[in-house]
Amino acid sequence: MVAHETTDELREDLRRVEADLAVLRTQVAQLRRAIGERWDAPRDNEDLSSMLTTAEEQEAVIAVLEARCEALLRRLGEEV
């Protein structure tokens, strides 16, 4: 990140991060729902493990993006 970003550039960056967050949150919710719906179905443990790992990795990315949003809001002088 460049230290000399304008307010417009910061707001655009924030908009992109928030859009990415919305997509990831939807994907994780769908993945978690699919995992939950399989509770009584025949399971392939390897497939289920892979789905859980993917959900956890996406949740970690979400945490990083949320921190980025908070940092951008602080730079813009808005409350988090």
C-alpha positions in Angstrom: 0.0 0.0 0.0 1.3 3.4 -0.9 1.5 6.0 1.9 0.3 8.8 -0.4 -3.1 7.5 -1.4 -5.9 10.0 -1.9 -9.2 9.8 -0.1 -10.8 8.6 -3.4 -8.2 5.9 -3.8 -8.7 4.7 -0.2 -12.5 4.7 -0.7 -12.1 2.7 -3.9 -9.8 0.2 -2.1 -12.4 -0.1 0.7 -15.2 -0.7 -1.8 -13.2 -3.5 -3.5 -12.3 -5.1 -0.2 -16.0 -5.0 0.9 -17.1 -6.5 -2.4 -14.6 -9.3 -2.0 -15.8 -9.9 1.6 -19.4 -10.2 0.4 -18.5 -12.8 -2.2 -16.4 -14.8 0.3 -19.0 -14.7 3.0 -21.6 -16.0 0.6 -19.3 -18.8 -0.6 -18.4 -19.9 3.0 -22.1 -19.8 4.0 -23.0 -22.0 1.0 -20.1 -24.4 1.7 -21.0 -24.7 5.4 -24.6 -25.3 4.4 -23.5 -28.1 2.0 -21.4 -29.6 4.8 -24.3 -29.5 7.2 -26.8 -31.0 4.7 -24.5 -34.0 4.4 -24.8 -35.0 8.0 -27.0 -38.0 7.3 -25.7 -38.8 3.8 -23.1 -41.4 3.0 -19.8 -39.7 3.5 -16.5 -39.7 1.7 -14.3 -38.6 4.6 -11.7 -37.2 2.3 -14.2 -35.1 0.4 -15.7 -33.8 3.7 -12.3 -33.0 5.1 -11.4 -31.1 1.9 -14.7 -29.1 2.2 -14.0 -28.2 5.8 -10.4 -27.2 5.0 -11.6 -24.9 2.2 -14.2 -23.3 4.5 -11.6 -22.7 7.2 -9.1 -21.2 4.6 -11.8 -18.9 3.3 -12.7 -17.8 6.8 -9.0 -17.0 7.4 -9.0 -14.8 4.3 -12.2 -13.1 5.5 -10.4 -12.2 8.8 -7.5 -10.7 6.8 -9.9 -8.7 4.6 -11.9 -7.5 7.7 -8.7 -6.2 9.2 -7.9 -4.4 5.9 -11.3 -2.8 6.0 -10.7 -1.6 9.6 -7.3 -0.2 8.6 -8.8 1.6 5.6 -11.6 3.1 7.8 -9.1 4.3 10.3 -7.1 6.0 7.5 -10.3 7.6 6.3 -11.0 8.9 9.8 -14.2 6.9 10.1 -15.2 4.8 13.1 -14.8 1.1 12.9 
